[in-house]
Amino acid sequence: MTANNRKKYISGLAQINFRVPFSYTHTEASEMYRKSEGVLGQQTDTINYEDCVSGMSRIPENSVDLIIADPPFGIGFNGKKSNYNRRGDLVRNGYVEARGSYGDFSEKWIGSIYRILKPSGSAYILSGWNNLGDILNSLSRSGLTLMNHIIWKYQFGVYTKRRFVTSHYHILFAVKDPGRYFFNRYEFYPQDVWEIRREYDRGKEKNGTKLPCDLVERMINFSSRPGDIVLDPFMGNGTTAICAKRLFRRYCGFEINREMMVLHESKLRSTLPGEAYCNLNDMRPSIEEIIKKYPHLKKILENGG
């Protein structure tokens, strides 16, 4: 085909025709979830209160579909200070920061996740900027391949006088096998800057840190299917486990702070399997929404283009 005969590119038209590669009805997802019961033996749908490195040594190799990790950032954080916009009396005691060399700490736990990931598996690792270098160095030595460096932009940062306010986290998206990893592109044009508001659970007990469900569920939807195993080495508030259950996924994880056990159990008991699940094709923008963004499409569609 010559340059003059090429079909003219029309912005927005491909988005109207876009379909999610892997989408399942609620009934299909529920059945996939049911069939996966006990897929990881006694580790299925459990949070173990121990160090994640020793805990992951018991996980069979090539058994986990997705890892979501929000490790301690190694900055002396305990979550009780008022400048973090929270009441210290509502933060559970027992939060454990990374001790000693952050590089050694990162090397141990990141080095453990390669073995347990399936060849199709992937990992999302959150980090602040302070010790990001240690995370990146450990990743490069682990055997995992870094696919994206995502920025999570949230709505505020701790006030500063003599430097710029930090209002983002880094999310490193890494895979075990670049030729085989599962990635369900359920958005037509997914970008590597995510603007998602933080959650606070005002007036409720919590651990020192809490990830928003919107953030965790985004990772789960992109990188797993219903019934898959999602592992979190640092469960914290248990958000990964809750989101996994809400989306018909199985969860497994570790938390060194035993003070969180009762809170985890309470939250998970009140969470129903699949309560937030929907067919990913239904999450696409409507034709009306797309036309609002690309008004020229209205005439093309009316003419059967």
Number of C-alpha atoms within 10 A of each C-alpha: 6 5 6 7 7 8 8 7 8 11 10 15 17 11 15 16 9 13 17 17 11 15 18 17 14 17 10 13 22 19 14 18 21 16 11 17 14 12 16 18 10 9 16 18 23 16 22 18 18 16 15 20 17 13 16 19 13 10 19 13 14 16 17 27 25 28 28 23 23 20 20 24 18 18 12 11 16 19 22 20 13 9 11 16 13 18 16 17 12 16 19 19 18 14 21 15 14 16 11 9 11 19 16 13 20 21 19 16 20 23 18 19 27 22 21 22 26 20 20 20 27 31 29 25 21 21 24 19 12 10 15 19 14 18 22 18 13 21 21 15 12 19 17 23 17 18 12 14 15 18 18 18 18 16 10 12 15 11 13 9 6 6 7 10 12 15 13 20 17 18 24 22 21 23 27 24 17 16 9 12 18 19 17 17 16 21 17 15 8 10 10 13 14 17 13 15 16 16 13 14 10 11 10 10 16 24 22 23 18 18 17 15 18 14 17 18 20 13 20 25 18 17 23 23 23 26 24 22 24 28 30 26 26 23 28 26 22 25 20 30 26 24 29 30 25 19 25 26 29 30 26 24 28 23 24 19 19 14 15 22 16 9 16 19 13 10 14 18 9 9 15 13 20 19 13 14 22 15 16 20 17 13 11 18 14 11 14 12 11 17 18 12 11 14 13 14 20 15 11 12 11 8 8 6 9
